[in-house]
Structures are given as C-alpha cells and as structure tokens.
Amino acid sequence: MSSFWRSRLDIAIFGQSHAPGIGMTLDGIPAGETIDMERLQAFLKRRAPGRFPWSTPRKEEDIPEFICGLVNDKTCGAPITAIIRNTNTRSVDYAQHADIPRPGHADYTAHVKYDGHQDVAGGGHFSGRLTAALCVAGGICLQILERRGVTIGAHIETIAGCADRPFDPVSVDAPTLKSLWEKDLPTVEDLAAGKMIEEIGRVRALGDSLGGSIECAVVGLPAGLGNPIFGGMENRISSLAFGVPAVKGIEFGTGFGAASLWGSEHNDPFYMDGNAVKTRTNNHGGILGGITTGMPLIFRVAIKPTPSIAIEQQSVSLSKGEPDTLAVKGRHDPCIVPRAVPCIEAVAAIAILDAMLDN
C-alpha cells in the first residue's frame, strides 16, 4: 500500500485530516535508544499549525501518544506506534468539494480512484496534516543520528522571489544548521525572513498563496552510505520527500544547473585532508554513484503554492457534469513553505538512518 515505506526501516502513516487522529508506526529502530520527549515535542512544534500569522489559524498541539515501542522513553525493539489526536476540525468547510473539486488539489483524482468514497474533509488522507506523523518518525531518527555525529538542518531558500543566502556547500557546519532550529522563520539571514513575511502577508490579503524552495544540508556523514542504481541516497531521500504532499521537485548538489556546465566545471577535484579524501568543491552534493562521499549532503526541494485559496476559481460539478466555480472556505496556509522545513529535515533523517542501519 502507498502509505507504507519499506526498507531497513519500515514506516506506516495512517489517519485523515479530520478523523479522530493521525499517526505512524516505525519499525526497525534498534533497542536501547533514548528518546528525549521534550526535544521531540519542540521539533513537532516547528511544523504545528496555528502558531504564526503566516500559517493556518487551525491550532493543534500535535502531542504524540506512544502506544508501543517505548519503555521509560527508551526503544525496546518493538515497532514504535504513536497517535496524534485531531482536536480542532471544522469539516463543514469542505462539504462542497465532494462535488466541486479544488484546482491544484487531490479532490478530483481521489474521487476517481476511490469512486467518490474518499474523505474530503480537510483533504482526508491526502492532507499535509499527515506530515505531523511523518515528523514523529523523523524526529526520532534525528535524535539517534545526532548521537552518531550527524546533524541535519534546512532553511527557506526562496519565497516569491525573496532569496536567502544558500549554504556553503563545502564548509556548512553543525552550529549553522542547529541555529536554524531556533528560528520561527528559518533563514540564514534574518533580513531575508523579514522580506518573506511581508510578501506572504501581502498575498494573503489578496486571497492567494505562495510557494517556494527549501535547502537541506546534512553534515557529519561518513563516506560509503547508500548503494548504486535503485538503492542510492538520492533515491531514498526522494522517495520520502515526495511523501510531503506539497513537494513538486528535488535536486542534489548543483542539480539542474549541472546541465549547463562542462565536465571540467562540474567535476569536483579530490585532495587529501590528512588521512581523509575530500573535494575542493561540492557540485555533487555529497553523493556519487548513490553513495555518500563524506562531504556535506546538500539537496533542495520545490514547494508548490497552497492550492486552497479564497480567490474564485473555475472547476466543474462532478454530479452535473458541467462547469462550476468555487471560492475555497476554511482555514489554510497562505504559504506552506515555513512549516514544510522540519518535514524535509524529517525525511532526510529517516533516509540517512535507514542507510546507516543498512551498512
């Protein structure tokens, strides 16, 4: 089934946006790993709705209830299952979408796939709400990785033409990444955050929405993680990244920019740093042949604008088979990018821990 991700780690995501709850099961975590619940909750809070003017006013505490897999906050070897209760739903706002699908959303394709039996409230199982459960799994993996010397952090690269300073692909370090965890709007330069907030507010007042891009870095990785062909690090990260509903594209290192370079420009020269092999540049983004090189792992994802907008849009009535219009009601993010940042960190953590366990 599509709600399962299977590798050395197995993950299942369950629930719907307006169901009694959502949750996850994470299997394959070694026994004896301590989970700091305060740190996990702080990580989940970064994704939680209703905290800032640039997010949906729907407020959820997103406190996970662990059903199994932990004993005294330590993993016991059993699958870890957690539930997050939905406490602030307003399903009536979505009733019209059973007949009039929202452009840019999964309403129509879900109707076709499930013959009209899908849960339309809040987007049902297609909702970004389910990324809260994904962040529980990722938050656990982040803590385990940090104890192994691996640090993951991401920032908002762009929103509506407002650009932050990119990571230095060669020398980005753990303190830089950790500093982003403490910011309400995670940017390297605070001036960029101010411009982004201003633009989100302007577009929100018009009843529209914005997308953007996120850059994620992983430092402290050893060389040798991952496999060629279908088991590469790009493959693992990408397959999880597209589990975040708003993600529309991903690139590693120079990414699509490599298409316009010559080989002599794109190749990263090797050199010896003591006993370690390093590269003087990092166009490869820390991965060659699907396997980590020991350089910072760098990737970027494109996040689409929130499809639920107040501006009247053209659609169709599925019951009547004729054109119709709708202006979406309810509570929605004018820009989902800020809340997607911890989701991208989560998917990177799951993929990397999975590769480390595979090694």
Solvent accessible surface area in square Angstrom, and as a share of the most:
residue,aa,sasa,rsa
1,M,183,0.82
2,S,116,0.75
3,S,27,0.17
4,F,83,0.34
5,W,42,0.15
6,R,160,0.58
7,S,55,0.35
8,R,131,0.48
9,L,0,0.00
10,D,52,0.27
11,I,4,0.02
12,A,16,0.12
13,I,29,0.15
14,F,75,0.31
15,G,17,0.16
16,Q,63,0.28
17,S,2,0.01
18,H,26,0.12
19,A,19,0.15
20,P,113,0.71
21,G,13,0.13
22,I,0,0.00
23,G,1,0.01
24,M,0,0.00
25,T,35,0.21
26,L,1,0.00
27,D,51,0.26
28,G,36,0.35
29,I,10,0.05
30,P,46,0.29
31,A,69,0.53
32,G,49,0.47
33,E,18,0.08
34,T,61,0.35
35,I,2,0.01
36,D,60,0.31
37,M,57,0.25
38,E,146,0.66
39,R,107,0.39
40,L,2,0.01
41,Q,50,0.22
42,A,60,0.46
43,F,18,0.07
44,L,2,0.01
45,K,108,0.46
46,R,41,0.15
47,R,6,0.02
48,A,6,0.05
49,P,4,0.02
50,G,21,0.20
51,R,76,0.28
52,F,45,0.19
53,P,108,0.68
54,W,22,0.08
55,S,3,0.02
56,T,9,0.05
57,P,77,0.48
58,R,23,0.08
59,K,108,0.46
60,E,5,0.02
61,E,110,0.49
62,D,3,0.02
63,I,104,0.53
64,P,17,0.11
65,E,70,0.31
66,F,52,0.21
67,I,103,0.52
68,C,57,0.34
69,G,4,0.04
70,L,33,0.16
71,V,89,0.51
72,N,144,0.74
73,D,64,0.33
74,K,101,0.43
75,T,5,0.03
76,C,62,0.37
77,G,44,0.42
78,A,45,0.35
79,P,57,0.36
80,I,2,0.01
81,T,22,0.13
82,A,1,0.01
83,I,38,0.19
84,I,1,0.01
85,R,112,0.41
86,N,18,0.09
87,T,105,0.61
88,N,48,0.25
89,T,57,0.33
90,R,111,0.41
91,S,54,0.35
92,V,117,0.67
93,D,21,0.11
94,Y,17,0.07
95,A,68,0.53
96,Q,58,0.26
97,H,2,0.01
98,A,51,0.40
99,D,42,0.22
100,I,24,0.12
101,P,9,0.06
102,R,7,0.03
103,P,49,0.31
104,G,55,0.53
105,H,51,0.23
106,A,25,0.19
107,D,8,0.04
108,Y,116,0.44
109,T,83,0.48
110,A,3,0.02
111,H,54,0.24
112,V,91,0.52
113,K,149,0.63
114,Y,107,0.41
115,D,113,0.59
116,G,36,0.35
117,H,154,0.69
118,Q,29,0.13
119,D,54,0.28
120,V,25,0.15
121,A,12,0.10
122,G,11,0.10
123,G,4,0.04
124,G,0,0.00
125,H,77,0.34
126,F,80,0.33
127,S,14,0.09
128,G,36,0.34
129,R,15,0.05
130,L,15,0.07
131,T,8,0.04
132,A,1,0.00
133,A,1,0.00
134,L,15,0.07
135,C,0,0.00
136,V,1,0.01
137,A,0,0.00
138,G,0,0.00
139,G,2,0.02
140,I,0,0.00
141,C,0,0.00
142,L,27,0.14
143,Q,8,0.04
144,I,0,0.00
145,L,1,0.00
146,E,46,0.21
147,R,124,0.45
148,R,101,0.37
149,G,51,0.49
150,V,2,0.01
151,T,9,0.05
152,I,2,0.01
153,G,0,0.00
154,A,0,0.00
155,H,0,0.00
156,I,0,0.00
157,E,32,0.14
158,T,42,0.24
159,I,0,0.00
160,A,47,0.36
161,G,77,0.74
162,C,23,0.14
163,A,68,0.53
164,D,8,0.04
165,R,128,0.47
166,P,78,0.49
167,F,11,0.05
168,D,75,0.39
169,P,59,0.37
170,V,58,0.33
171,S,72,0.46
172,V,13,0.08
173,D,63,0.33
174,A,29,0.22
175,P,94,0.59
176,T,49,0.28
177,L,0,0.00
178,K,78,0.33
179,S,55,0.36
180,L,2,0.01
181,W,55,0.19
182,E,143,0.64
183,K,62,0.26
184,D,86,0.45
185,L,9,0.05
186,P,6,0.04
187,T,0,0.00
188,V,29,0.17
189,E,71,0.32
190,D,102,0.53
191,L,132,0.65
192,A,6,0.05
193,A,12,0.09
194,G,40,0.39
195,K,106,0.45
196,M,0,0.00
197,I,66,0.33
198,E,129,0.58
199,E,36,0.16
200,I,2,0.01
201,G,40,0.39
202,R,136,0.49
203,V,12,0.07
204,R,88,0.32
205,A,90,0.70
206,L,111,0.55
207,G,17,0.16
208,D,53,0.28
209,S,13,0.09
210,L,25,0.13
211,G,13,0.12
212,G,16,0.15
213,S,18,0.12
214,I,0,0.00
215,E,4,0.02
216,C,0,0.00
217,A,0,0.00
218,V,0,0.00
219,V,17,0.09
220,G,51,0.49
221,L,11,0.05
222,P,63,0.39
223,A,67,0.52
224,G,35,0.34
225,L,5,0.03
226,G,7,0.06
227,N,59,0.30
228,P,80,0.51
229,I,133,0.68
230,F,178,0.74
231,G,22,0.21
232,G,1,0.01
233,M,0,0.00
234,E,52,0.24
235,N,58,0.29
236,R,24,0.09
237,I,0,0.00
238,S,23,0.15
239,S,61,0.39
240,L,8,0.04
241,A,0,0.00
242,F,103,0.43
243,G,50,0.48
244,V,6,0.03
245,P,64,0.41
246,A,15,0.12
247,V,8,0.05
248,K,138,0.58
249,G,23,0.22
250,I,33,0.17
251,E,43,0.19
252,F,33,0.14
253,G,7,0.06
254,T,36,0.21
255,G,23,0.22
256,F,164,0.68
257,G,35,0.34
258,A,31,0.24
259,A,97,0.75
260,S,95,0.61
261,L,64,0.32
262,W,194,0.68
263,G,47,0.45
264,S,98,0.63
265,E,98,0.44
266,H,53,0.23
267,N,103,0.53
268,D,18,0.09
269,P,76,0.48
270,F,128,0.54
271,Y,62,0.24
272,M,116,0.52
273,D,66,0.34
274,G,66,0.63
275,N,155,0.80
276,A,46,0.35
277,V,85,0.49
278,K,74,0.32
279,T,2,0.01
280,R,147,0.54
281,T,60,0.35
282,N,6,0.03
283,N,35,0.18
284,H,16,0.07
285,G,0,0.00
286,G,0,0.00
287,I,6,0.03
288,L,86,0.43
289,G,62,0.60
290,G,7,0.07
291,I,60,0.30
292,T,5,0.03
293,T,27,0.15
294,G,37,0.36
295,M,10,0.05
296,P,15,0.09
297,L,0,0.00
298,I,4,0.02
299,F,0,0.00
300,R,34,0.13
301,V,3,0.02
302,A,44,0.34
303,I,6,0.03
304,K,58,0.24
305,P,69,0.43
306,T,20,0.11
307,P,27,0.17
308,S,9,0.05
309,I,29,0.15
310,A,62,0.48
311,I,75,0.38
312,E,119,0.53
313,Q,33,0.15
314,Q,160,0.71
315,S,18,0.12
316,V,65,0.37
317,S,0,0.00
318,L,50,0.25
319,S,91,0.59
320,K,141,0.60
321,G,69,0.66
322,E,85,0.38
323,P,117,0.73
324,D,49,0.25
325,T,66,0.38
326,L,7,0.03
327,A,45,0.35
328,V,11,0.06
329,K,131,0.56
330,G,31,0.29
331,R,41,0.15
332,H,41,0.18
333,D,10,0.05
334,P,7,0.05
335,C,1,0.00
336,I,40,0.20
337,V,0,0.00
338,P,8,0.05
339,R,24,0.09
340,A,4,0.03
341,V,0,0.00
342,P,2,0.01
343,C,4,0.02
344,I,0,0.00
345,E,1,0.01
346,A,0,0.00
347,V,0,0.00
348,A,0,0.00
349,A,0,0.00
350,I,0,0.00
351,A,0,0.00
352,I,0,0.00
353,L,1,0.00
354,D,0,0.00
355,A,0,0.00
356,M,44,0.20
357,L,32,0.16
358,D,67,0.35
359,N,119,0.61
